[in-house]
Amino acid sequence: MLFEERRITLKDGTPALLRPARAEDAAALVQYLIATAGETEFILAYPDERAGMTVEQEERFLQGVMESPCKVFIVCEVNGEIAGNCEVHFNPRRKVRHRGGIAIALYKKYWNRGIGTAMFRLMEDIARGWGLEQLELEYVEGNERGRALYEKMGFEPCAVLPNAYHLSDGSSRASVMMIKRL
């Protein structure tokens, strides 16, 4: 699904663009997904798990998203570089049609510059346009930066799934689920 691009200004005055991901972004997105997986323990994959991704696979994924009436994949572009991405989606079945899921990630060098807040506002606008009543997300226990952003944006914890993630150092973390009523 397409949406109207949104120009934003980062906290340092740098202009940025929130726009739909396009098939021609595939190569940059593959590199981005591998790199961001190595920048924090709070991404759901490790870099080696992403290393086998091909540009063709990512192009097919992006094409599927563009054709979907119930999913949007957004990138933030800063000075021609993909700085981050987010996604909002819903299940069209009537019993759960009111609920949407979201996810977000940024290159570490773009943290704390206002991109996450702008992405959340855009995802919420899209969700409201779809008539959704509730947004949902989950994060890895210990992601305090993420938790602070989610709470700032009005999300509240609703459940904890213990032992949901096993990290490479042998430790385990819970999954914290949050919701926001629109």
Protein Blocks (a to p, Z undefined) as FASTA:
>chain_A
ZZdddddddfkopacddddddfklmmmmmmmmmmmmmmpckbcbdfklmmmpcfklmmmm
mmmmmmpckbccddddeehiafbdcdddddfbfklmmpccddddddfklgonommmmmmm
mmmmmmmmnopabdcddddehilmlmmmmmmnopacfbdcehkbccfkopacdddddddd
ZZ
